[in-house]
Amino acid sequence: MQSISSEQFSVWSIGLQQSDRTAYHALFQGMYDPLYRYAWSITKDSDAAYDVLQDVFLKLWQVRSTIDPDRSLKALLYQSGTSSDAPPFSSSWQGRCRGGPQRGRGRLH
């Protein structure tokens, strides 16, 4: 797998700030698999990992105008699933995913 440069993340950040759907799509394509693997490593549930990613990318689009290109977009993506205002990686959410009803897969394209 090829590593994505910090310059590319900056380009994507600026594009997102400007509501550039092409930048959003490129970011999604470039980061979906690594973020999915990260989500799966925490949830140990494929459907839950897909749901986490859907939540992360939806939230990213919703807050796109506030993204600071001087800060790490990569870190924002990984942290957005663990922050207190976005509960996907919280232990209570993990428990619901493992023992509760399964939510549908929401992979974005």
Helices and strands as residue ranges (DSSP letters): H 6-17, H 21-43, H 46-62, G 64-66, H 73-80, G 87-89, H 91-99
